Amino acid sequence: MKSLLIAVTLLIPVLNAATALGWYPRLEEESWRDPEQPFAIVGRERSYIPGPDETLIELARRAGLGYLALTRANPQTDPWAPAVGREILLPYAFIPPQSLIEGITVNLAELRLYLVWPEQGRQRIRAYAIGIGSEGRDTPEGDYTITQRIENPSWTAPASVRAARPDGPAMIPPGPDNPLGEYWLGLSLPGYGIHGTNRSFGIGRRVSHGCLRLYPEDIRDLFPRAPRGTPVRIIYQPIKVGVQDGNLFLEIHPDPRNTFNAPEVEVRRQIRALSWQGVLDLRALEKAIAERRGVPVRISAN
């Protein structure tokens, strides 16, 4: 698989409730292959000043972010009553997964879908917040392809839903009540796909029966970019390390699977793979591992 170098400059503009009305940013950065360099940070962190009575649930929806991503990035903020006038971090910066492919890559650990495509001899990347399978209905990992593309799909209740709600509808036609939203991208794994939703507040959470949900705006954007045959890789990578301007960064997400008994061991393994030469800030490393905020944090001393 191709490895990518994606380099951008981190900027932190501050938005407020007035300027952000209707604002729905896209994460899109140019990238290119450079086998001599490791992965860098993609995207820009932003700050936001909430208005009166604004909640993080509403803000996540308006900003195109996953709810858990937003609350984890702001652990000291009450999601139902954020302090008016206090800046909130909008986590738009990230380190791409190690096994990112051209096509679609889904990292279940960070509840994010990446689309990578060629353009004028280069490669571009775009990221979307997603909802994934709930506990016991986990979205399966593996390599698949897009085999179906349906506009205005009908929803047929899967066996698990029929068993849990025998009195519920067996089928819902296209429309505002359809759980699949406006578009369906079926995977080569039968019964699973990428689709919209009529319940946007579930994006950025583990709420589905195994499929991947996107905000309505995002599935409209993704659908025309994902023809039949598009490769789809679904992975679980809660720890990611990258380098930006010679500095080492760590992005670590909560790991409900307890994949790593000693996260620091995995961090050091990834650092060795980068062949990075520098001095670790051990306090910053310990803090990042303890907090697991899901945002890139500098862990180098230089």
N, C-alpha and C positions, 0 to 999 in steps of 0.2 A: 504494500500500500504506500501511497505517497505521503511524505511528511511535509508539513507546511511551516513556513516562517511567516508570522503575521505581526507586523510592527506598526504601532500607532503611538501617538503622544497622548498621555493622560491629561485631560483637562477637567476642571470641576466647576462648570457654570452653576449658578444658583437660580432656581426657578421658584416662583410663588404661585399661589392659587389662581391669581388673575392671569398671569402670562401662560399658565399651563392648560388653560381650558381648551379642550379638544386636542391637546398635544399628545401624540402617540408615536414615540420615536422608534426608529428602526436601527438595529445594530447591523451595520454593513461596513466592512473595511476591506481594502485591497490586501492581497497576500501574494506571496511568491515562494517558490522552492529555493532553499539555500541549504545544502547538506552540511555546510560548515557551521551552521548556527542552530541553536535550540529554539523552542517555541517562545514567543513573546506574549505580552498581554494584548488582548483585543478589546476594543471599545473604550468608552470614556465613562468614568464615574461622574455622577452629577449630584448636586445637593438640591433639596426642595424644602420650601417653607410652607407647612400646611396652613390652611385657613380654618376658621372656626367650625367646629362640628365635623371636620373631615377625618375619616378613619383610614387606617392603612389598607383595609379591605377595598375601600373605594379607590384609594390612590393606586394600589396595585393594578386594578382594572383599567384606570385611565392612562396609566403609564406603560401598559403592556408588559408588566412584570408579574412573576409568580408570587402568590401571597407569602409562601414560606420563605422564598428568597428575600423578600422585602423585610419581613419580621426578623429573620436571622441576621440580616445586615445591620439591623437597628435593635439590638437586644435590650437596650435600656428604655425603649419607647413603648408606651402603652398602645397596643394596636387599635383600641377602641376610643382612646382619648389622647392622641399625641399632643404634646405641649405646643400651643400656638406660638409662632415666632421662633421656635427652635428648629435648626436645620435637620433634615432627614437625609440619609444617604440613599441614593437610587443606584442599585448595584448593576450597572451596565457594563462593567469591565470584567473580563474573565480570561482564564488561561485555557486554550483549546485542549481537548483530551489527546492523549498520546496516539490513539488509534483512529484519529479523524480521517475520514475518507472523502473522496470526491463523490458527491451525492448527499445522502442524509445520514447523519450520525446522531443518535439519541443517547445521552448520558443520563440514566435513570437516577443516579445519585444526586445530580444537581437539578433535575427536573427541567432539562433544557434540550431543545432540538437544534442541531446545526445543519444548515444547508451550505454546501460548497459547490461552486460551479466555475467552469473556465470562461474567461472573457478577454478577448484580444490578446491571447497568449499568456494571460495571467490567471490567477484564481481569486474569486471573491467569496466572502463568507457572510452569512446572515444567521442570527440566532433567535429562537422563539421560546417563550415560556410554555410549558406543557403540563397537563394533568396525566397521571399514570395510574397503573393498577394498584388497588388497595391491598392491604395485607391479606394473604390467602388467595388473591387474584392477581398475582404479580405479572407485570408485563415481561414476556420471555426475552432473554438475551439471545443474540445470534445475528447472522447475516442473512438478509432477505432482499426481495425486490418489490417494487410497486407493480402489481398485476391488474388492479382495477382503478378506474377513475370515474366517479359518478357525481354528477351535479344534482342537487336536490334529491338526496337518497331517501328511501323509506327505511324505517327502523323496525327490525324484527326482534322481538324479545328473545335473548338467549336462554338456554335451559336453566341456568342459574337464577335468572330473574324470574322466570315462570315459576320455579320452585319456591322462591322467596315471596312472590306476589302472585298467587294463582288467580286472583280476581283482577289483576291488571290487564292492560291491553296487550294482545299478542302482536300487534303491528301498529305503528304510528306513521301516517303519510307525511310527505314533505310539508313543512310549515313551521311556525314558531314553537310548536310543542315537540318538535322532533329532536331527540337527544343527540343526533348526529350532526345537527346544524345544516349548513348549505352544501358541504362537500365531503366526499369520502374517498380516501386513498387506500385501497385494499392491499394488504401485504401478501406475499407468497405463503405466509403462515395462515392457513384457513381460519377465519373468524376474527382476525386481528387487522387493525387498520389505523390510519391517522385521519382525524376528522375534526369538525367544528363542534360546537356545543350550544345548547340553549341555557346552560347554567354556568355562566362565565366565572362565577366566584369559586368554582372548583379548579381553576387553572392554577398551577403551582402547588398542587396537593396530590396526595395519593387517594384518589376517589373513584377511579373507573373500574370496570370489570376486566381490565387488561389492555384496552385500546389506549391510544395516545390522543388526548384532546388539546385543541388549540383555541385561542380566542377567535371569534368570527373574523376580525380583521386579518389575523395571521394566516388562517387557513385560506382566505381569499388570495393572499399574497403567495402562499406556498403552492397552491394547487396548480397554477399554470407553469410553475417552475419544476414540477415533478412528473414528467411523462412516464408512461409504462416502461418498465425496465430499469428505472432509477434504483441504484443500490441503496439499501437501508441497513445500517449497522446499529444494533442496540447493545449498549455496554453498561457497566456499572463501575464507575471510577470516582470514588469520593475524594481522592487526594491527587492534586496536580501541582507540578512545579514548573516554573518557567523563568526566563531571564529577560530583563528589560534594561537597556543601557548599562549593561554590566552588573546590575543588581539582581539578586535572587529573590523570587517571589513564591509564596506558597498560597494555594487556594484549597481549603479543606472544608468538606461538607459533613454534616452528621452522617453516621454510618449505622443505620438500624440493623444491618446484617452482621455487624461486628466482624467485618472482613479482615481487619488488622488488629490483632491483640496489642501490638506496639506500633502505633502510627509513625513514630519517629524513625523506626527501622525502614518503613516504606519511603518516607521522605528522603532519607539518606541514600536509599537505593536509586531513586529517581535523580537525585543530585549527581551521583556517580555516572549515571547514564548520560547526563548533560555534559560531562567533562568540564564542569564549571570550576574555575580557579578563584577562590576568594575565602573570606572569613565569615563563618556563620555567627549570627547574633542569637545565642542560645536562649536568652530571655524572650526574644521576639518569637522564636520557634516554639517554645513552650506555651506562650500565650496564644499563638495561632491555633495550636493543637487543642488547647483547653476550650477556646471559644468556638471554633468551627463555624465561623460566620458566613462562609461561602463566598468570600470576596478575596481578591489577591492582596496579600500582606507581605511587605518586604521583610525578609529574614536574614539578610546579609548585613554585615557590620560596615562594609565599605560603601 
